[in-house]
Amino acid sequence: MSETKSVKRTVNGRVISTAMDKTITVAVERQVQHPLYGKYIRQTTKVQAHDEDNSCHKGDWVAVEECRPLSKRKSWRLVEVLVRQAQ
């Protein structure tokens, strides 16, 4: 039997909260086209991601990937910090 490895979805976003231990809240923006008028609208989705080392700070630009559910609302994992916010 051959096992197929699933491709994990990775998205980039801005850290908006680091209030919880080992957890960050990331705002992921995307643009969708309005079905009738055709104008592009910016939509924001907030996801909670696992940050094992508490290495992120508010304002950092990060990459997160999907993973198994780690808690009720946390099913993303921090991959890397792309841009650090100047402190």
N, C-alpha and C positions, 0 to 999 in steps of 0.2 A: 504494500500500500504506500502511496505517496501522500505525504502531508502537504497541504497548501498553507503557506504562511499568510496571515491576513495583513493587509497594508493598513497601518494606523494613520488616522487623519491628524495632521499637524496644522495648527493655526498660530498666527502672531497676534499679540494684543498688548495693551498697556495695563500695568498693575495699578489698581485703584484702591486696594486695601490690603494691609498686612496685619490686621488686628488679631487674627487667630494664630495659634501655635501650629507651625508646619503647614499652613494653608495660606494661599494668596487668592485674591479675587481679581480676575482679569477681564477687561472690557475688550471684546472682539468686535471690530467694526466691519461691515460689509455694505456694498451698494447693490440695491435691487431696483429694477425698472418698474415704474408704476404701470399696471396693466392697461389702463385706459389712456393716460396722458403721455406716457413714455418718458417722463422726467425721472432721473435717477435720484433715489432717496437713500440717505445714510441710515442704516439700522445698526443698533448696538445690542450685543448679547453678553450678559455677564456669566462667566463660568468660574467655578472654584477649582483650583489646581493644588496638587500636593507639592510642597517645597520642603524637602527633607532637612536641609541645612539652614533654613530661614535666611537665605542669602539675598532675597529680593527686597527692594525698597519701593515705596510708593513712587510712581512715575516711570519705573523701568519699562523698557520695551522687551518682551519675552516671547519665546516660542513654547507652546504647550502641545502635548499629544494625548489622544484618547487612551484610556486604560480601563481595567476592570473597576467596578465601583469600589471606592475606598471608604465611603460613608454615604449618608443619605443623599447629599447633593454633590459630592466630590467624585468625579470620574475622569479627571484630567491629571496629567503629571507634567511638571516643569522639565523641559528639555535643556534649554540654555537661556542665558540672559544675553540678548542681542545688543542692547544699548543701555548703559547705566545712566541714571538721572544724576546730575551734578548735585552734590549735597551741600 
